[in-house]
Amino acid sequence: MILSNQKILTIIASGFLFVALFDGLPYGYFTLLRFVVCAVGAYIAYKTYEKDNESLLVWLFGGIAVLFNPIIPIYFTREVWWVIDLIVGGVFLLSIFKFKNK
């Protein structure tokens, strides 16, 4: 299996999200997580839009980018973020199978 840049970035973002499930991480990690997940979500939304501009995945990854944006952060409790991180990490991993190599 050949890994494209998009798949590598997706694996990195999901790794960041799954590591965030552990307790005791410094606040700076979550700031970096926001930058990484926002950038990867926006990149995947853009690449998906280039392929199929009416795809639901464009809206899904665009919404993930907005949710994790570091400029105007959205605040939830730690328990809510735990669930969000788990779901979004799973979405990133499942999306690897959706993307086909050229």
Secondary structure, DSSP 8 states (H G I E B T S, - for coil): ----HHHHHHHHHHHHHHHTTSSS--HHHHHHHHHHHHHHHHHHHHHHHHH-TT-HHHHHHHHHHHHT-SSS-----HHHHHHHHHHHHHHHHHHHHH----
